[in-house]
Amino acid sequence: MRILIIEDEELNRDLLEQILEDRYEVLSAADGEQGLQRARSEAPDVILLDLGLPGMDGWAVARALRAEPAFADIMVIALTAHAMEGDRERAIAAGCDDYLTKPI
């Protein structure tokens, strides 16, 4: 299984990579634009998506992914510090399949 981590904080990205790399092929991107490019070129099975990205935020990335038929069956999991009431529902509405809060 191939997992793409889209996370701007290097420490968080490295931690996720270390947790997952023994069992999965792990790819990473540091921002939304790079994440979309990697998703298109690498065809991951799962995307762990930080919502608070600079530039193109995770909400926009999720919507862009869901607008492309090639990503219809790829699991997108929001991984975020956005933990206020309604944030989970907003992430699901943007196209995420699930929602996990930080810290992990």
C-alpha distance (Angstrom), angle and dihedral (degrees) to the residues before:
residue distance angle dihedral
M1 . . .
R2 3.79 . .
I3 3.82 118.5 .
L4 3.80 123.8 -167.7
I5 3.80 116.3 -156.3
I6 3.80 114.4 -159.1
E7 3.81 104.4 -169.9
D8 3.81 130.1 139.2
E9 3.81 97.5 -157.9
E10 3.80 106.9 85.0
L11 3.81 93.9 -153.8
N12 3.81 92.2 53.5
R13 3.81 91.7 44.8
D14 3.81 92.0 50.0
L15 3.81 92.1 47.8
L16 3.80 92.3 51.8
E17 3.79 91.0 46.9
Q18 3.82 91.1 51.7
I19 3.80 92.1 49.0
L20 3.80 94.2 49.0
E21 3.80 107.2 30.9
D22 3.81 96.8 83.9
R23 3.80 92.2 61.3
Y24 3.81 105.6 23.8
E25 3.76 142.7 37.8
V26 3.80 102.6 -106.0
L27 3.79 126.2 -156.2
S28 3.78 125.2 179.3
A29 3.77 143.2 -163.1
A30 3.79 129.9 -171.9
D31 3.81 99.0 -147.5
G32 3.78 142.8 20.2
E33 3.80 98.0 -97.9
Q34 3.79 92.5 49.0
G35 3.80 89.5 45.3
L36 3.80 92.2 55.1
Q37 3.80 90.7 48.6
R38 3.81 91.9 50.3
A39 3.80 91.7 46.5
R40 3.80 90.4 52.5
S41 3.81 94.8 46.3
E42 3.82 100.9 36.4
A43 3.84 103.5 36.0
P44 3.83 98.5 -143.8
D45 3.81 122.3 -159.9
V46 3.81 93.3 -140.8
I47 3.80 132.9 21.2
L48 3.81 121.9 -156.3
L49 3.79 102.5 -158.3
D50 3.79 127.2 -166.1
L51 3.80 107.8 -147.8
G52 3.82 96.0 -156.8
L53 3.79 97.7 66.8
P54 3.82 121.4 147.4
G55 3.79 116.6 -113.4
M56 3.79 106.2 2.1
D57 3.81 101.0 28.3
G58 3.79 125.5 -146.8
W59 3.80 93.0 -100.6
A60 3.83 89.4 60.0
V61 3.81 91.7 43.9
A62 3.81 91.2 53.2
R63 3.81 91.7 49.5
A64 3.82 91.2 47.5
L65 3.80 91.6 49.9
R66 3.79 92.8 50.0
A67 3.80 91.2 48.7
E68 3.82 89.4 64.2
P69 3.83 116.5 75.2
A70 3.83 91.1 -145.6
F71 3.81 89.2 68.4
A72 3.80 98.3 47.4
D73 3.82 93.7 105.7
I74 3.81 99.4 36.2
M75 3.80 113.7 109.0
V76 3.81 111.3 -123.6
I77 3.79 115.6 -166.2
A78 3.79 119.1 -170.3
L79 3.79 109.9 -136.3
T80 3.75 107.9 -170.9
A81 3.77 152.3 140.1
H82 3.83 87.7 -132.2
A83 3.78 96.8 109.7
M84 3.77 103.2 149.6
E85 3.77 123.4 124.8
G86 3.80 109.4 -74.8
D87 3.83 96.3 19.2
R88 3.81 93.0 105.5
E89 3.79 91.6 51.1
R90 3.81 90.7 46.3
A91 3.83 90.8 52.0
I92 3.82 91.6 49.6
A93 3.82 90.3 47.8
A94 3.82 89.7 52.1
G95 3.81 89.7 56.6
C96 3.80 106.5 -88.4
D97 3.80 117.2 138.8
D98 3.78 95.2 -151.4
Y99 3.78 141.6 2.5
L100 3.80 130.3 -135.0
T101 3.78 124.5 -179.2
K102 3.79 127.1 -137.7
P103 2.87 141.5 -87.8
I104 3.76 93.4 61.8
